[in-house]
Amino acid sequence: MTPTDTQPAGAFDFSQVKFAARPDTIDFRDLMYIPTLVEVPASIPLEQYQEAGLPILDQGQEGACTGFGLATVANYLLRKRVNAQNAPLVSPRMLYEMARRYDEWPGEGYSGSSARGAIRGWHKHGVCSNDVWKYVYNKPDSVLTNERAAEAARRPLGAYFRVNHKDLVAMHCAIAEVGILYATAHVHEGWNPSKVKGSGIIPYTQESKRIGGHAFAIVAYDERGFWIQNSWNKGWGNGGFGLISYDDWLANGTDVWVARLGVPVALATKPKTSSAQASIAPTKTSSYVELRPHLISLGNNGVLKMDGQYATCTDDLENIFEDDIPRITKNWKKKRIFLYAHGGLVPEAVFLQRIADYRSTMLEQEVYPLGFIWHTDFWSTATNILKEAFGQVRPEGALDKALDFLLDRMDNTLEILVRKLRTKSLWDEMKENAFLATVSKNGGARLALEHLAKLAAADPTVEIHVGGHSAGSIFMAPLVRLLTSKGKITSGLMKGDTGFGVPVATCNLWAPGINMEDFKATYLPAIKNGGIQHFALYTLTDEAEQDDQVAQIYHKSLLYMVANALEDTVGKPLLGLEKDVMKDKDLSVVFKSPDHIWIQAPTESVTPAKHASEATAHGAFDDDPVTVKSTLMRMLDVSKSPAEFSFARSSSSLGNRRKQLDTLTR
């Protein structure tokens, strides 16, 4: 079936069409097309475009015009490419579904999208053929499977620019240069097939009433206006084509984009996914194919995040557990799944880099990493508030040397000011989002656990491992409680829920930000009853905590600031602070068992590798090779490391380094 087979010609019902193309919102990052001195003909006849022999697509009554309009553009560019006359048609369904991920209106309860969203989707993912992702009328299919993602990488988008839709000179020049434009406009009654008729001319007067937005391709022009290729089958207009007058266009046109195909990149030596993630755009497209099965993206209130490059809808989640994991682990003797949550200071780009770093080494050792992106954005907020707090006590000009004796009191002062400012409420909100991912009935982590429990029940070789860094320990707390509990849970965050009864082979917490009270309500019961079979706690020594800093303003670790400024009581004990662990009687009992271990970093050089960490700062655990290696050894239950980890610099890391060099060399 091709996109033209979805409905018979003549079945088009104008009154039932969903006009769902929305104008792009303002984004000053858009690159504008600048007309060149290319020769612009007085007209480009429709017949010249028709020589390409492209089919007229048919979207039916579904509001998928952004996908169909852009598919027409992609089909034309592919056909015009040398030796590509028989190029397969691209998938309108993929372009439409990706447009919805990148538009400005998150969620699943609408059918519309924007031109920019469609363009961005093509840029981020490429586009697969219609054979791989068929368009079946009125049967939405939003899953970007591994097969589809890999095939889409063969048709990347190259350069693309916004064209000023009010500048007819720029539009004529762009058509002359490329041959086709992607456009949206307000539709009025003149578009009704009964009024367009066989001439294709769309009648327009100033009294024409707008009905809604629509996307299409502009393919030719003459002195009267622009010829467009529509996606309402051959029964509309002049065999599927229509002429929109310049008056009509200037009154109702909304957005125009011009694009060129990119070049699929085949490297003689394939880079590791981690290198690709930090590298060039075409390589990033291929790295997406490899990273996608290892990520679950969550938004506000812990629900699945359905927009953006690594969006996760319910169908995507199902695909991870029912296709990706079985496919990748098919020949493994033991199918170890490592559930991991990042800390609150980690931007999305850094977390993606980290999962890419873990992925290749762990898969080689038959461990499947599956990370939760939970979009905390706490770092930028905390930094700004610390600066604001410091500004309230900092004198004008340079700091007076005579006040040096007071500097050791600065942290105490900042803690008081931070507590008075809005930081505590933001920390509370972040914790709530972390908890809701499992506590809420539609939380993304809870939905993932339902699939995971089903997988574990069907395959006895599945083994679950858990890891969390910093605030990631807060995220994982209710998850561990729900996953490991047998029967109805009688206390704590998950009270009233029925647990899945799936044991966790190892639980590894790096510099955990969870307070002792919440730890004892979630993790500790599982440790005591064997739901967590092996528990490893990584903390800094207290000396290292006090040598750490936050944003070069607060001169202790983040956990000290959390305990003294962000929790509900000053100095609230945290699982990640050495001084609090040493005082805790319950933990002293836990660590008497050989199944559980407390690692205080940085460890001595003679420490066995399975018990080692060279982290020297709160944020250093997740990319410390020794820490990650010892965690892997624990998951594999080996005393000698079978693999080494290397960590590529992310674009974010390189950007920060560049800024530091720029500051130092001015």
FIVOPA-739920 format. One record per residue (C-alpha): x, y, z; residue number from 0. Coordinates in steps of 0.25 Angstrom, whole numbers, plus 5000, padded with zeros to 4 digits. Layout:
# FIVOPA-739920
  east  north    up    k
     X      Y     Z  NUM
...
# end
This chain:
# FIVOPA-739920
  east  north    up    k
  5000   5000  5000    0
  5005   5014  4997    1
  5000   5027  5002    2
  4992   5029  4990    3
  4984   5016  4993    4
  4978   5020  5006    5
  4965   5025  5000    6
  4959   5024  4986    7
  4960   5037  4977    8
  4947   5045  4979    9
  4944   5040  4993   10
  4950   5053  4998   11
  4939   5061  5007   12
  4943   5075  5010   13
  4933   5077  5021   14
  4940   5066  5029   15
  4955   5070  5028   16
  4962   5074  5040   17
  4970   5087  5037   18
  4980   5085  5048   19
  4993   5092  5043   20
  4997   5102  5053   21
  5005   5114  5050   22
  5019   5113  5056   23
  5022   5121  5069   24
  5033   5131  5068   25
  5047   5126  5070   26
  5058   5135  5067   27
  5067   5124  5065   28
  5061   5121  5052   29
  5071   5123  5040   30
  5065   5131  5029   31
  5067   5128  5015   32
  5075   5140  5008   33
  5072   5141  4993   34
  5084   5139  4984   35
  5087   5144  4970   36
  5082   5131  4963   37
  5074   5134  4951   38
  5059   5134  4954   39
  5050   5131  4942   40
  5038   5140  4940   41
  5030   5127  4942   42
  5032   5112  4946   43
  5021   5104  4939   44
  5014   5094  4947   45
  5017   5084  4935   46
  5032   5085  4938   47
  5030   5080  4952   48
  5021   5069  4948   49
  5032   5063  4940   50
  5037   5058  4953   51
  5025   5048  4952   52
  5022   5049  4967   53
  5009   5043  4972   54
  4998   5051  4978   55
  4996   5047  4993   56
  4984   5046  5001   57
  4983   5049  5016   58
  4968   5046  5016   59
  4961   5053  5027   60
  4972   5052  5037   61
  4979   5065  5041   62
  4992   5060  5037   63
  4995   5070  5026   64
  5008   5074  5032   65
  5014   5060  5030   66
  5008   5059  5016   67
  5012   5073  5011   68
  5026   5070  5016   69
  5026   5056  5010   70
  5023   5062  4996   71
  5036   5071  4998   72
  5044   5059  5002   73
  5039   5051  4991   74
  5042   5062  4980   75
  5056   5064  4986   76
  5059   5049  4986   77
  5054   5048  4972   78
  5063   5059  4967   79
  5075   5054  4973   80
  5084   5047  4963   81
  5082   5032  4961   82
  5069   5033  4970   83
  5058   5033  4960   84
  5052   5020  4966   85
  5054   5025  4981   86
  5043   5019  4989   87
  5033   5029  4995   88
  5035   5034  5009   89
  5026   5031  5021   90
  5016   5043  5023   91
  5012   5036  5036   92
  5026   5037  5041   93
  5028   5052  5038   94
  5014   5055  5044   95
  5017   5047  5057   96
  5031   5053  5058   97
  5024   5067  5056   98
  5015   5065  5068   99
  5028   5062  5076  100
  5034   5075  5073  101
  5023   5084  5072  102
  5019   5094  5083  103
  5007   5087  5088  104
  5011   5075  5097  105
  5002   5063  5099  106
  4994   5053  5091  107
  4980   5059  5091  108
  4980   5067  5078  109
  4983   5064  5063  110
  4990   5076  5059  111
  5005   5081  5058  112
  5013   5091  5052  113
  5022   5093  5040  114
  5035   5095  5049  115
  5031   5083  5057  116
  5031   5074  5044  117
  5044   5080  5039  118
  5051   5078  5053  119
  5046   5064  5053  120
  5052   5061  5039  121
  5065   5068  5044  122
  5066   5060  5057  123
  5062   5046  5051  124
  5063   5046  5036  125
  5051   5039  5029  126
  5048   5025  5026  127
  5041   5019  5014  128
  5026   5017  5014  129
  5028   5002  5012  130
  5034   5002  5026  131
  5024   5011  5033  132
  5011   5011  5025  133
  5001   5021  5026  134
  4988   5014  5029  135
  4976   5024  5029  136
  4970   5027  5043  137
  4980   5017  5050  138
  4990   5025  5057  139
  5004   5018  5059  140
  5014   5026  5067  141
  5024   5016  5070  142
  5038   5019  5065  143
  5043   5005  5065  144
  5058   5001  5063  145
  5055   4997  5049  146
  5049   5010  5045  147
  5059   5018  5052  148
  5071   5011  5045  149
  5064   5012  5032  150
  5061   5027  5034  151
  5075   5030  5036  152
  5078   5027  5021  153
  5070   5040  5018  154
  5075   5051  5026  155
  5071   5066  5024  156
  5082   5075  5021  157
  5082   5090  5021  158
  5068   5097  5023  159
  5063   5111  5025  160
  5051   5119  5028  161
  5046   5127  5016  162
  5040   5141  5019  163
  5026   5137  5014  164
  5022   5152  5011  165
  5034   5153  5002  166
  5030   5149  4988  167
  5044   5151  4983  168
  5050   5142  4993  169
  5040   5131  4990  170
  5042   5132  4975  171
  5057   5131  4977  172
  5056   5119  4987  173
  5047   5111  4977  174
  5056   5114  4965  175
  5068   5110  4974  176
  5062   5097  4980  177
  5049   5094  4972  178
  5040   5092  4984  179
  5035   5099  4997  180
  5028   5094  5009  181
  5017   5103  5013  182
  5005   5105  5022  183
  4993   5115  5021  184
  4979   5118  5026  185
  4969   5111  5017  186
  4956   5117  5014  187
  4943   5113  5006  188
  4950   5115  4993  189
  4958   5102  4995  190
  4945   5094  4994  191
  4946   5084  4983  192
  4933   5089  4977  193
  4939   5103  4976  194
  4953   5100  4972  195
  4948   5091  4961  196
  4957   5085  4949  197
  4964   5098  4947  198
  4971   5097  4960  199
  4969   5112  4962  200
  4965   5115  4977  201
  4955   5126  4977  202
  4958   5137  4987  203
  4952   5150  4992  204
  4955   5159  5004  205
  4942   5154  5010  206
  4946   5139  5009  207
  4945   5133  5023  208
  4956   5125  5029  209
  4953   5111  5033  210
  4967   5106  5038  211
  4981   5103  5036  212
  4987   5094  5025  213
  5001   5089  5020  214
  5005   5086  5006  215
  5016   5088  4996  216
  5018   5100  4986  217
  5023   5094  4973  218
  5022   5105  4962  219
  5018   5120  4960  220
  5013   5129  4949  221
  5008   5143  4948  222
  4995   5140  4956  223
  5001   5132  4968  224
  5007   5120  4973  225
  5004   5105  4969  226
  5003   5096  4980  227
  5002   5081  4981  228
  4991   5077  4991  229
  4989   5064  4999  230
  4974   5062  4996  231
  4976   5052  4985  232
  4974   5054  4970  233
  4960   5058  4971  234
  4963   5071  4976  235
  4966   5083  4967  236
  4975   5081  4955  237
  4978   5066  4957  238
  4982   5069  4972  239
  4989   5083  4969  240
  4983   5097  4972  241
  4987   5111  4969  242
  4987   5121  4980  243
  4987   5135  4976  244
  4997   5145  4981  245
  4986   5153  4988  246
  4981   5140  4995  247
  4995   5136  4999  248
  4999   5150  5005  249
  4986   5150  5013  250
  4986   5135  5018  251
  5000   5129  5016  252
  5007   5126  5030  253
  5020   5119  5028  254
  5030   5115  5018  255
  5042   5106  5018  256
  5052   5102  5008  257
  5061   5090  5010  258
  5072   5081  5003  259
  5075   5067  5006  260
  5086   5063  5015  261
  5097   5052  5012  262
  5096   5039  5019  263
  5109   5037  5026  264
  5116   5023  5025  265
  5129   5023  5034  266
  5139   5013  5031  267
  5142   5011  5046  268
  5128   5013  5053  269
  5130   5022  5065  270
  5125   5018  5079  271
  5111   5023  5082  272
  5117   5032  5093  273
  5126   5039  5082  274
  5115   5040  5072  275
  5106   5046  5083  276
  5116   5057  5085  277
  5119   5059  5070  278
  5114   5063  5057  279
  5099   5063  5053  280
  5099   5052  5043  281
  5106   5043  5053  282
  5096   5047  5064  283
  5085   5042  5055  284
  5091   5028  5055  285
  5094   5029  5070  286
  5079   5032  5073  287
  5076   5018  5067  288
  5085   5012  5077  289
  5081   5021  5089  290
  5066   5021  5088  291
  5064   5007  5094  292
  5071   5011  5106  293
  5063   5023  5110  294
  5050   5026  5117  295
  5047   5041  5116  296
  5038   5047  5127  297
  5032   5061  5128  298
  5025   5069  5139  299
  5018   5061  5150  300
  5026   5049  5146  301
  5017   5045  5134  302
  5023   5041  5120  303
  5029   5052  5112  304
  5023   5051  5098  305
  5031   5063  5091  306
  5045   5065  5088  307
  5056   5056  5081  308
  5055   5045  5092  309
  5040   5046  5094  310
  5034   5033  5100  311
  5019   5031  5098  312
  5012   5018  5104  313
  5014   5011  5090  314
  5029   5014  5091  315
  5030   5009  5105  316
  5023   4996  5101  317
  5033   4995  5089  318
  5045   4996  5099  319
  5040   4984  5107  320
  5033   4975  5097  321
  5043   4977  5085  322
  5056   4984  5088  323
  5060   4977  5101  324
  5057   4963  5096  325
  5064   4966  5082  326
  5077   4972  5089  327
  5077   4961  5100  328
  5073   4949  5091  329
  5086   4941  5093  330
  5089   4945  5107  331
  5090   4934  5117  332
  5086   4944  5128  333
  5078   4957  5124  334
  5082   4967  5134  335
  5074   4980  5133  336
  5080   4992  5140  337
  5070   5003  5143  338
  5077   5016  5146  339
  5073   5030  5150  340
  5082   5042  5148  341
  5084   5053  5159  342
  5077   5067  5160  343
  5089   5075  5155  344
  5090   5067  5141  345
  5085   5074  5129  346
  5078   5065  5118  347
  5090   5066  5109  348
  5100   5061  5119  349
  5091   5050  5123  350
  5090   5045  5109  351
  5105   5045  5108  352
  5106   5037  5121  353
  5096   5026  5116  354
  5104   5026  5103  355
  5117   5024  5111  356
  5111   5013  5119  357
  5103   5006  5107  358
  5114   5000  5099  359
  5123   4994  5111  360
  5111   4989  5118  361
  5104   4982  5106  362
  5117   4975  5104  363
  5116   4969  5118  364
  5102   4966  5116  365
  5096   4977  5124  366
  5085   4985  5118  367
  5085   5000  5123  368
  5071   5006  5124  369
  5071   5021  5128  370
  5060   5030  5133  371
  5062   5045  5128  372
  5053   5052  5138  373
  5057   5067  5134  374
  5060   5073  5148  375
  5067   5086  5143  376
  5070   5088  5157  377
  5085   5092  5155  378
  5082   5105  5147  379
  5072   5109  5157  380
  5081   5106  5169  381
  5092   5113  5163  382
  5084   5126  5160  383
  5078   5126  5174  384
  5092   5124  5180  385
  5097   5136  5172  386
  5085   5144  5177  387
  5087   5140  5191  388
  5102   5144  5190  389
  5099   5157  5184  390
  5091   5161  5197  391
  5103   5160  5206  392
  5114   5164  5196  393
  5120   5178  5198  394
  5122   5187  5186  395
  5136   5185  5179  396
  5147   5175  5183  397
  5145   5167  5196  398
  5153   5174  5208  399
  5165   5165  5212  400
  5161   5170  5227  401
  5149   5161  5226  402
  5156   5148  5223  403
  5153   5143  5237  404
  5138   5144  5234  405
  5139   5135  5221  406
  5137   5122  5228  407
  5123   5127  5232  408
  5119   5130  5218  409
  5113   5116  5216  410
  5104   5117  5228  411
  5099   5131  5223  412
  5096   5126  5209  413
  5089   5114  5215  414
  5080   5124  5223  415
  5077   5132  5211  416
  5075   5121  5201  417
  5064   5115  5211  418
  5058   5129  5211  419
  5058   5130  5196  420
  5050   5120  5187  421
  5060   5109  5186  422
  5054   5100  5196  423
  5040   5100  5189  424
  5047   5097  5176  425
  5055   5085  5183  426
  5041   5080  5189  427
  5035   5081  5175  428
  5047   5073  5169  429
  5045   5062  5180  430
  5030   5062  5177  431
  5032   5060  5162  432
  5042   5049  5165  433
  5032   5042  5175  434
  5020   5044  5165  435
  5027   5036  5154  436
  5024   5023  5162  437
  5013   5028  5172  438
  5004   5033  5161  439
  4995   5023  5154  440
  5000   5029  5141  441
  5014   5031  5145  442
  5024   5027  5135  443
  5033   5019  5144  444
  5020   5011  5149  445
  5016   5008  5135  446
  5031   5003  5132  447
  5030   4994  5145  448
  5017   4988  5139  449
  5024   4984  5127  450
  5037   4980  5134  451
  5029   4971  5144  452
  5022   4964  5132  453
  5036   4962  5125  454
  5042   4956  5138  455
  5030   4947  5140  456
  5031   4942  5126  457
  5046   4940  5126  458
  5053   4934  5139  459
  5067   4939  5133  460
  5063   4953  5135  461
  5071   4960  5146  462
  5068   4974  5151  463
  5079   4984  5156  464
  5076   4998  5161  465
  5085   5010  5161  466
  5083   5025  5165  467
  5092   5037  5166  468
  5089   5048  5176  469
  5075   5052  5174  470
  5073   5039  5166  471
  5072   5032  5179  472
  5060   5040  5182  473
  5054   5036  5169  474
  5057   5021  5171  475
  5052   5020  5185  476
  5037   5018  5182  477
  5041   5010  5170  478
  5049   5000  5178  479
  5038   4999  5189  480
  5027   4996  5178  481
  5036   4986  5170  482
  5041   4978  5182  483
  5029   4977  5191  484
  5021   4965  5192  485
  5006   4967  5194  486
  4999   4980  5199  487
  5009   4991  5204  488
  5004   4996  5218  489
  5012   5008  5220  490
  5020   5019  5213  491
  5019   5026  5200  492
  5013   5013  5193  493
  5003   5010  5204  494
  4991   5003  5198  495
  4998   4998  5186  496
  5001   4984  5183  497
  5015   4981  5180  498
  5021   4973  5168  499
  5029   4964  5177  500
  5041   4965  5167  501
  5055   4964  5174  502
  5066   4974  5172  503
  5079   4967  5170  504
  5088   4979  5173  505
  5084   4994  5177  506
  5095   5004  5175  507
  5094   5018  5181  508
  5104   5028  5177  509
  5105   5040  5187  510
  5090   5039  5190  511
  5082   5051  5193  512
  5070   5044  5199  513
  5068   5047  5214  514
  5069   5036  5224  515
  5054   5037  5227  516
  5050   5034  5213  517
  5061   5023  5211  518
  5056   5015  5223  519
  5042   5016  5218  520
  5046   5011  5204  521
  5059   5004  5202  522
  5062   4999  5216  523
  5050   4989  5217  524
  5054   4983  5204  525
  5069   4982  5209  526
  5063   4975  5222  527
  5054   4965  5215  528
  5063   4961  5203  529
  5056   4969  5193  530
  5069   4976  5191  531
  5079   4965  5191  532
  5092   4973  5190  533
  5093   4988  5194  534
  5104   4997  5191  535
  5105   5011  5197  536
  5115   5021  5191  537
  5118   5034  5199  538
  5129   5044  5199  539
  5138   5045  5212  540
  5133   5057  5220  541
  5147   5063  5217  542
  5144   5062  5202  543
  5129   5067  5204  544
  5135   5080  5211  545
  5145   5082  5200  546
  5134   5081  5190  547
  5127   5094  5185  548
  5114   5098  5178  549
  5115   5108  5166  550
  5128   5113  5173  551
  5120   5121  5183  552
  5116   5110  5193  553
  5128   5104  5198  554
  5123   5090  5202  555
  5116   5079  5195  556
  5102   5080  5189  557
  5098   5070  5200  558
  5102   5079  5211  559
  5093   5090  5205  560
  5082   5081  5203  561
  5083   5076  5218  562
  5084   5090  5224  563
  5076   5099  5214  564
  5066   5091  5206  565
  5060   5080  5215  566
  5049   5083  5224  567
  5058   5083  5236  568
  5072   5089  5237  569
  5083   5078  5237  570
  5073   5067  5233  571
  5081   5054  5232  572
  5084   5049  5218  573
  5088   5036  5213  574
  5099   5042  5205  575
  5106   5049  5216  576
  5117   5041  5223  577
  5115   5048  5237  578
  5100   5044  5236  579
  5103   5029  5232  580
  5113   5027  5243  581
  5102   5031  5254  582
  5091   5023  5248  583
  5089   5010  5256  584
  5080   5003  5245  585
  5091   5005  5235  586
  5102   5000  5245  587
  5094   4987  5245  588
  5092   4987  5230  589
  5107   4988  5227  590
  5110   4976  5236  591
  5105   4967  5226  592
  5115   4963  5215  593
  5104   4965  5205  594
  5104   4980  5207  595
  5115   4990  5206  596
  5118   5005  5209  597
  5129   5011  5200  598
  5135   5024  5204  599
  5142   5032  5193  600
  5152   5034  5189  601
  5157   5020  5193  602
  5171   5016  5195  603
  5179   5011  5183  604
  5180   4997  5190  605
  5165   4996  5191  606
  5160   4984  5183  607
  5154   4988  5170  608
  5140   4983  5174  609
  5140   4993  5186  610
  5147   5005  5180  611
  5143   5019  5175  612
  5152   5031  5171  613
  5141   5041  5172  614
  5146   5054  5179  615
  5133   5062  5177  616
  5118   5060  5178  617
  5116   5061  5163  618
  5128   5052  5160  619
  5122   5038  5163  620
  5114   5036  5150  621
  5127   5038  5141  622
  5137   5033  5150  623
  5142   5020  5142  624
  5146   5013  5155  625
  5132   5015  5162  626
  5125   5011  5149  627
  5134   4999  5148  628
  5132   4994  5162  629
  5117   4995  5160  630
  5118   4987  5148  631
  5126   4976  5155  632
  5116   4976  5166  633
  5105   4973  5156  634
  5113   4962  5149  635
  5117   4957  5163  636
  5132   4956  5159  637
  5144   4960  5166  638
  5153   4964  5154  639
  5148   4975  5145  640
  5145   4969  5131  641
  5144   4983  5124  642
  5148   4997  5125  643
  5140   5010  5124  644
  5144   5022  5116  645
  5136   5035  5116  646
  5135   5044  5104  647
  5133   5059  5106  648
  5119   5064  5104  649
  5117   5076  5095  650
  5112   5083  5108  651
  5125   5079  5115  652
  5133   5085  5103  653
  5125   5097  5103  654
  5127   5100  5118  655
  5142   5098  5116  656
  5142   5107  5104  657
  5135   5118  5113  658
  5146   5116  5124  659
  5157   5118  5114  660
  5151   5130  5108  661
  5150   5136  5122  662
  5164   5133  5125  663
  5170   5138  5112  664
  5162   5152  5111  665
# end
